[in-house]
Amino acid sequence: MAQTLKEFIANHKLHNHLLSDMQTHGFVTAMAAAPHLIDPSEWLAFMWGGEETSPFESHELLEEYANIIVAIWNEQREALLSNQWQWPEACALDDEEIVNAETRLFCEGLLQGWTLARDDWETLMPEQSEDNALLGGVILSITLMFDPESALSAMEQQGAAELAQFEEVFNAMPTMLCGLTMRAAQRVEESM
């Protein structure tokens, strides 16, 4: 049986050298949702902070890690395009913290990945387009999940602070992210 990313990181004591399991899943999900396929060789180094030298002791370990990442990408891409994507099991709402640490880490990785594909998104879904509103809604929702306290504070200033809204956004995220990915794939196909 193949190792999970979490097991790989723990077994090789790479906690301080790689994005965490949840951050990585978020980042790879953003790459899987991107409108144009970006070769993993162009973004894999982001998993260890963009340094030229990888933290792996051997080429075999790097290859094993890359295979795990590509498997996650394949799984996420298929789930997004088939409208089957769901939050990772560890991600959840939290009564005290609004969302749990895993959700924050996943959203942090997702936002980092979005920045890498930002130009593609902005070209495909330019400002003032209906598609741009969908893109903006997804990014805003991810940002809300990443930093709910700031969002709650801003909402309170507008007189609209309700924790129930976070639950609605959290529950709607799979549909929104799948819809955005499928719409982007459709737009790319139409432009060919």
HUHUNOR-V205168 format. One record per backbone hydrogen bond with DSSP energy under -1.0 kcal/mol. CO is the residue of the C=O (numbers start at 0). NH is the residue of the N-H. E is the energy in kcal/mol with one decimal. If there is no record, write none. Layout:
CO:NH:E  CO:NH:E
//
This chain:
3:7:-2.6  4:8:-2.7  5:9:-2.2  6:10:-3.4  7:11:-1.7  8:13:-2.6  9:12:-1.4  13:16:-1.9  13:17:-1.6  19:23:-2.9  20:24:-2.3  21:25:-2.3  22:26:-2.8  23:27:-3.0  24:28:-2.0  25:29:-2.1  26:30:-2.0  27:31:-2.3  28:32:-1.8  29:33:-1.1  38:41:-2.5  39:42:-1.1  39:43:-2.7  42:45:-1.6  43:46:-2.1  44:47:-1.4  44:49:-3.0  45:48:-1.5  46:18:-2.4  57:61:-1.8  58:62:-2.6  59:63:-2.4  60:64:-2.6  61:65:-2.9  62:66:-2.3  63:67:-1.9  64:68:-2.4  65:69:-2.7  66:70:-2.1  67:71:-2.1  68:72:-2.6  69:73:-2.8  70:74:-2.2  71:75:-2.8  72:76:-3.1  73:77:-2.3  74:78:-2.2  75:79:-2.8  76:80:-2.5  77:81:-1.3  78:83:-3.2  78:84:-1.2  79:82:-1.1  87:90:-1.8  91:99:-2.5  93:97:-1.7  96:98:-2.2  97:93:-2.4  99:103:-1.8  100:104:-2.6  101:105:-2.6  102:106:-2.6  103:107:-2.5  104:108:-2.3  105:109:-2.4  106:110:-2.7  107:111:-2.1  108:112:-2.4  109:113:-2.2  110:114:-1.8  111:115:-1.0  112:116:-1.4  116:120:-2.1  117:121:-2.9  118:122:-2.2  119:123:-2.4  120:124:-2.8  125:128:-1.6  128:132:-1.2  129:133:-1.2  130:134:-2.4  131:135:-3.0  132:136:-2.2  133:137:-2.0  134:138:-2.5  135:139:-2.6  136:140:-2.1  137:141:-2.4  138:142:-2.4  139:143:-2.4  140:144:-1.8  141:145:-1.9  142:146:-2.3  146:150:-1.8  147:151:-3.0  148:152:-2.4  149:153:-2.5  150:154:-2.5  151:155:-2.3  152:156:-1.8  154:159:-2.9  155:158:-1.3  161:164:-1.3  162:166:-1.4  163:167:-2.1  164:168:-2.3  165:169:-3.0  166:170:-2.6  167:171:-1.8  168:172:-1.4  171:175:-2.5  172:176:-3.1  173:177:-2.3  174:178:-2.5  175:179:-2.5  176:180:-2.3  177:181:-2.8  178:182:-2.3  179:183:-2.5  180:184:-2.3  181:185:-2.1  182:186:-2.5  183:187:-2.6  184:188:-2.3  185:189:-2.4  186:190:-1.6  188:191:-1.1
//
